[in-house]
């Protein structure tokens, strides 16, 4: 099947989440199925103790001159960017600031700081001195990072709930394919905040216990935070962005289409975009939220597209659902699986109680120690689904033969 676009290449990655900070630390915890970063905490929702996936690593202070941009979201983003700062600045020097773009996905931006500021105003009659409305603008993370790096190319944020940063990677790929940029910094970031946790709690979608995707005993999601940042170019490197697609079935404002029609269409279109068949996929990172409706529709969509089965798992029991950051973070997990940081060719195990829901279509869930079926020509897919019927599927893989350096 001919691909509809040429691949782009993911030349560098910085990330942090509940699994840890940096490529090797995250890869080790991910492939071991280490959920120790998921902890029960008070204070997020009144009268409830919830399991959350917080970043425990110390976060960098805002650079001099950027104090007004302070937010936990921007600190998470800066931490990821600093991991690959040499690669980012080298790309800017090579291509020029006007030829380097920046596309991020987020859903919380600086809402955490806004909520704290409003709470203080209600109690004390004044906002904190450090509060700045611009902190909570959806474009705030992209604006901050672009100013810090002194970029002059296209710069924007996308906010489509839980597909935000998956769409950011798609947009970065298109900017390269259209010749508008020579390099694009892309990814996503979201931080824990009470507004988000209370909102999902009001929807009765949050589990107090560790989430349990595809189990008959599942009770909902855990929320997490994190950041993942890629440098994407047309310059060949070992790991390629082979393609992807987005659909919007607009079935319901919050519930997915029960038959998973939009989800399946996104996966099918991603395969067509990459010039692949379903049988070419070696592993699928499931959206796998552990909500009743998502798991039901996703299992139906996956089983319909992969009737012979495909190795798959949800990483959300290890990180929580990182919302706007989830698409980029889970693409980053696929990148780590393909990288030198995965010395034994392992797949991320599916962490659950093993009690399959008989009402769901059966899936080929990855167990501890399971490995990729092949050592070269590998292709991995990652799913992201969101409110409003948003669906995105991304495909990463080894650079096509003859392309890798």
Secondary structure, 3 states (H helix, E strand, C coil): CCCCCCCEEEEEEEEEECCEECHHHHHHHHHHCCCCCEEEEEEEECCEEEEEECCCCCCCCCCCCCHHHCCHHHHHHHHHHHHCHHHHHHHHHHHCHHHEEEEEECCCCCHHHHHHHHHHHHHHCCCCCCCCHHHHCCCHHHHHHHHHHCCCCCEEEECCHHHHHHHHHHHHHHHHHCCCCCEEEEEEEECCCHHHHHHHHHCCCECCCCCCCCECCCCCECEECEEEEEEEECCCCCEEEEEEEEEECCCCCCCCCCCCHHHHHHHHHHHHHHCCCHHHCCEEEECCCCCHHHHHHHHHHHHHHCCCCCEEEECHHHHCECHHHHHHHHHHHHHHHHCCCCCCCECCCCCCCCCECCCCCCCEECCCCCECCCCCCCEEEEEEEEHHHEEEEEEEEECCCCCCC
